[in-house]
């Protein structure tokens, strides 16, 4: 029998879907798409996590428009060719018992940058890059200076997220996540460091959150009642004068009132001046603060690596779900190892039954 009391292996319901556990795969950019189309690499990369027993597998930041890609190698979902390949991937993930999820993004002023393994910086237009957009004509560090979006263009941003969400749902994803963190476009509107506008989308808190709330309203109205909707937020910019934990807590109930099912808490990414004391679980305290303001579930992420850490975050009530990235890359069978260590029943694929860890619970 499994040992009682594990929160990590307690299923969680997301609208009409149930995640078999609370150990989920964080979105991780692969910089390996062609014209925004995910490749077989993405199928194997994401599919392997589902085979390994993850409760939910989140696909990488996926651009809603071509100019919203972080790099020329980033995935998109602005056309049917991209959506068709995503459908193959989502179908495989679901067939292994995991919930397929996708993060929808617009990189804003941090778009048109080089892929991860190349020197940092913007890709010039003559080398295959493109002009970037943002709330204001203020660049991220040494990146190219973006063009400030007009008020009329913000309707196009909302429509792009809606179209992408509908494509994602049609492709078979159980959950769509709106990326409003890490210094990308929606986060840029939230933070007073990057949003210097003087219209109804800039200035006080109510104006800076307006675009995100409009995106959430429109996406929730466009997708079906049974599809989950998450929002990822950077709880703080870690820079004086920037977006704060207090503002994130203030935003949380506004998002939940609009039908957001989970607040996915991360941090930083907006300003290269950020000062972060990185340590194991360094963002858990941020998730714990937001959970106090939330009526629904909140997730934690960031240098969490051991099953005991995952379980403790949940048992202590700091979060309801744990996302992991690096540790899943190190061990695609991480949920199986966690089940062994926490004395829970491991859901091994039939094909792998002979490879069970010695002494694991059958």
C-alpha positions in Angstrom: 0.0 0.0 0.0 1.1 3.6 -0.6 2.0 5.7 2.4 -0.9 8.1 3.2 -0.8 11.9 3.2 1.2 12.8 0.1 0.0 16.1 -1.4 2.3 15.7 -4.4 0.4 12.6 -5.5 -3.1 13.9 -4.8 -4.9 14.5 -8.1 -6.1 18.1 -8.8 -9.1 19.0 -10.9 -8.8 21.8 -13.5 -12.3 22.4 -14.8 -13.2 19.3 -16.8 -9.7 17.8 -16.5 -7.9 16.0 -13.7 -4.1 16.0 -13.3 -3.0 12.7 -11.8 -0.4 14.5 -9.6 0.9 17.9 -8.7 4.4 17.6 -10.2 4.2 19.5 -13.5 6.6 20.3 -16.3 7.5 23.9 -16.5 7.6 25.5 -20.0 11.1 25.5 -21.4 12.1 27.2 -24.7 13.9 24.9 -27.1 14.8 27.3 -29.9 14.3 24.5 -32.4 11.2 25.4 -34.4 11.2 26.2 -38.1 9.1 29.2 -39.1 7.3 28.8 -35.8 6.5 25.1 -36.5 7.4 22.7 -33.7 9.5 19.7 -34.8 10.0 16.1 -33.9 12.4 17.3 -31.2 9.4 18.9 -29.5 7.4 15.7 -29.7 10.1 13.7 -28.1 11.1 16.4 -25.6 7.6 17.0 -24.3 6.3 13.4 -24.8 9.1 11.9 -22.7 7.8 13.9 -19.7 4.4 12.5 -20.1 5.8 8.9 -20.4 7.6 9.7 -17.2 4.4 10.4 -15.3 4.1 14.2 -15.1 0.7 15.4 -14.0 0.8 18.2 -16.6 3.2 19.0 -19.4 3.4 22.7 -20.4 4.8 23.5 -23.8 7.2 26.3 -24.2 6.4 30.0 -24.6 4.6 29.9 -27.9 4.2 33.1 -29.9 0.8 34.4 -30.9 2.2 36.4 -33.8 5.5 36.1 -35.7 6.9 39.3 -34.2 6.1 37.9 -30.7 8.7 35.2 -30.9 11.6 35.5 -28.5 14.0 34.3 -31.3 13.7 33.1 -34.9 13.9 29.5 -33.5 10.9 29.9 -31.2 7.6 28.1 -31.7 4.4 29.7 -32.7 0.7 29.0 -33.0 -0.5 31.8 -35.3 -1.2 29.5 -38.3 -2.8 26.1 -39.0 0.5 24.4 -39.9 1.9 25.1 -36.5 -1.4 24.1 -34.8 -1.4 20.8 -36.7 2.0 19.8 -35.3 1.0 20.9 -31.9 -2.1 18.6 -32.2 0.2 15.6 -32.7 2.2 16.5 -29.6 -0.9 17.2 -27.5 -2.4 13.9 -28.5 0.7 11.9 -27.5 0.9 13.7 -24.1 -2.7 13.0 -23.4 -2.4 9.3 -24.4 0.3 8.9 -21.7 -2.1 10.2 -19.0 -0.7 13.7 -18.6 -2.6 16.9 -19.2 -1.3 18.8 -22.3 -0.9 22.5 -21.7 0.6 25.4 -23.8 2.0 28.8 -22.8 0.9 31.6 -25.1 3.3 34.5 -25.3 4.3 37.7 -27.0 7.9 38.7 -26.3 7.5 42.4 -26.8 10.8 44.3 -26.5 12.6 41.1 -25.7 11.7 39.6 -29.1 14.0 39.0 -32.1 16.9 37.9 -30.0 19.5 35.2 -30.6 18.9 31.6 -29.6 20.1 30.5 -26.2 23.4 29.0 -27.4 24.5 32.1 -29.4 25.8 35.4 -27.9 23.1 37.4 -26.2 21.5 40.3 -28.1 19.0 41.4 -30.7 19.0 39.9 -34.2 19.2 42.7 -36.8 16.5 42.8 -39.4 19.1 42.2 -42.2 20.0 38.9 -40.4 16.5 37.6 -40.2 15.3 39.6 -37.2 12.4 42.0 -37.0 11.4 45.3 -35.4 10.1 44.9 -31.8 7.1 46.5 -30.0 6.5 47.4 -26.4 4.3 49.7 -24.2 7.0 52.4 -24.6 10.1 53.1 -26.7 12.3 51.9 -23.9 14.7 49.0 -24.6 15.7 46.1 -22.4 19.3 46.8 -21.6 21.3 46.8 -24.9 18.6 45.2 -27.0 17.1 47.1 -29.9 14.8 50.1 -29.2 11.2 49.0 -29.6 8.3 50.9 -31.1 5.6 51.9 -28.7 2.3 50.3 -29.6 -0.6 52.6 -30.4 -3.8 52.2 -28.5 -5.6 50.9 -31.6 -2.9 48.2 -32.0 -3.7 46.8 -28.5 -6.9 45.4 -29.9 -4.8 43.4 -32.3 -2.8 42.0 -29.4 -5.9 40.9 -27.7 -7.2 39.3 -30.9 -3.9 37.5 -31.4 -4.1 35.8 -28.0 -7.7 34.8 -28.6 -6.9 33.3 -32.0 -4.0 31.4 -30.5 -6.0 30.1 -27.6 -8.8 28.8 -29.9 -6.2 27.1 -32.1 -4.6 25.6 -29.0 -7.9 24.3 -27.7 -8.7 22.8 -31.1 -5.3 21.2 -31.2 -6.2 19.3 -28.1 -4.6 21.2 -25.2 -6.5 20.9 -21.9 -5.0 24.1 -20.5 -3.8 27.4 -22.1 -1.6 29.7 -20.1 -1.2 33.4 -20.7 2.4 34.4 -20.3 2.5 37.7 -18.4 6.0 37.3 -16.8 9.7 37.4 -17.4 9.8 40.8 -19.1 7.6 39.9 -22.1 4.9 42.1 -23.5 2.1 41.7 -21.0 4.6 42.0 -18.1 6.0 45.1 -19.8 2.6 46.7 -19.5 2.3 45.7 -15.8 5.6 47.2 -14.7 6.2 51.0 -14.3 9.8 50.5 -15.3 8.8 49.5 -18.9 5.4 51.1 -19.1 5.8 54.9 -19.4 2.5 55.5 -21.2 0.3 58.4 -20.4 -2.9 57.0 -21.9 -5.5 54.6 -20.3 -2.9 51.8 -20.4 -0.2 53.5 -18.4 0.3 55.2 -15.1 -1.7 53.9 -12.1 -2.1 50.2 -11.3 -5.6 50.0 -12.8 -4.3 51.2 -16.2 -1.2 49.0 -16.2 -3.2 45.8 -15.6 -5.8 46.8 -18.2 -4.3 45.0 -21.2 -3.8 41.7 -19.3 -7.3 41.8 -18.0 -8.6 42.4 -21.5 -6.7 39.5 -22.8 -7.9 37.2 -20.0 -11.6 38.3 -20.6 -11.4 37.7 -24.3 -9.6 34.4 -24.1 -11.9 33.0 -21.4 -14.9 34.0 -23.5 -13.5 32.3 -26.6 -12.5 29.0 -25.2 -14.8 26.3 -23.9 -16.0 26.2 -20.3 -14.0 22.9 -19.7 -10.6 24.2 -20.8 -8.3 25.5 -18.1 -6.9 29.0 -18.1 -3.7 29.8 -16.2 -1.7 33.1 -16.0 2.0 33.2 -15.3 3.2 36.3 -13.4 6.5 37.6 -12.3 5.6 38.4 -8.7 8.4 41.0 -8.5 10.8 42.7 -10.8 13.5 42.6 -8.1 14.3 46.2 -9.0 13.3 49.3 -6.9 10.4 51.1 -8.5 9.2 48.0 -10.4 6.3 45.6 -10.2 5.9 44.3 -6.7 4.6 41.3 -4.7 1.9 43.6 -3.3 0.7 44.5 -6.8 0.7 40.8 -7.8 -1.5 40.0 -4.8 -3.8 42.9 -5.8 -4.0 41.5 -9.3 -4.7 37.9 -8.4 -8.4 38.2 -7.4 -9.0 40.3 -10.5 -7.7 37.5 -12.6 -9.6 34.8 -10.7 -12.9 36.8 -11.0 -12.4 36.6 -14.8 -12.2 32.8 -14.8 -8.4 32.2 -14.4 -8.0 28.7 -12.8 -4.4 28.9 -11.5 -1.9 31.7 -10.8 1.5 30.5 -11.9 4.1 32.4 -9.9 7.6 33.1 -11.1 9.7 36.4 -10.9 12.0 38.8 -12.6 13.1 39.0 -16.2 12.0 42.6 -16.9 15.1 44.6 -16.1 18.8 43.6 -16.3 19.4 45.5 -13.1 17.5 42.9 -11.1 19.1 41.7 -7.9 18.2 38.2 -6.9 19.7 36.0 -4.2 19.3 32.7 -6.0 19.0 29.7 -3.8 16.9 26.4 -3.8 13.2 27.3 -3.8 14.0 31.0 -3.8 10.5 31.8 -5.3 8.5 29.7 -3.0 8.0 32.6 -0.6 6.6 34.6 -3.4 4.1 31.9 -4.2 3.2 31.7 -0.5 2.4 35.4 -0.4 0.2 35.2 -3.5 -1.6 32.1 -2.2 -2.8 34.3 0.7 -4.6 36.5 -1.8 -5.9 33.7 -4.0 -9.1 31.9 -3.8 -7.9 29.1 -6.1 -4.7 27.2 -6.7 -1.2 28.8 -7.0 1.9 27.1 -8.3 5.5 27.5 -7.3 8.6 27.1 -9.5 12.4 27.8 -9.3 15.3 25.6 -8.3 13.1 23.0 -6.7 14.9 19.7 -7.3 14.0 16.9 -4.7 10.8 15.0 -4.0 11.0 16.1 -0.4 11.2 19.7 -1.4 8.2 19.3 -3.7 6.2 17.6 -1.0 7.1 20.1 1.7 6.1 23.1 -0.5 2.6 21.6 -0.7 2.3 20.2 2.8 3.3 23.6 4.3 0.6 25.3 2.2 3.0 27.5 0.3 1.5 26.4 -3.1 -0.9 23.9 -4.5 1.2 22.7 -7.4 4.9 22.5 -8.2 6.5 23.2 -11.6 9.9 21.8 -12.3 12.2 22.3 -15.3 15.9 21.5 -14.8 15.2 18.4 -12.7 12.9 17.0 -15.4 15.7 17.5 -17.9 18.0 15.6 -15.6 15.5 12.8 -15.0 12.5 12.3 -17.3 11.2 9.7 -14.8 11.2 12.2 -12.0 7.6 11.4 -10.9 8.6 7.7 -10.6 11.6 8.6 -8.4 9.4 10.9 -6.3 6.8 8.1 -5.8 9.5 5.8 -4.6 11.0 8.3 -2.2 7.6 9.4 -0.9 6.3 5.8 -0.7 3.5 6.4 -3.2 2.3 4.2 -6.0 4.3 4.7 -9.2 2.3 4.7 -12.5 4.9 3.0 -14.6 4.1 2.6 -18.4 3.5 -1.0 -19.2 6.5 -1.0 -21.5 8.8 0.0 -18.6 7.5 -2.3 -15.8 10.7 -4.4 -15.9 12.7 -1.2 -15.3 11.1 -0.2 -12.0 13.3 1.1 -9.3 14.2 -1.8 -6.9 11.8 -1.8 -4.0 9.4 0.6 -5.6 5.7 0.2 -4.8 4.0 -1.8 -7.6 
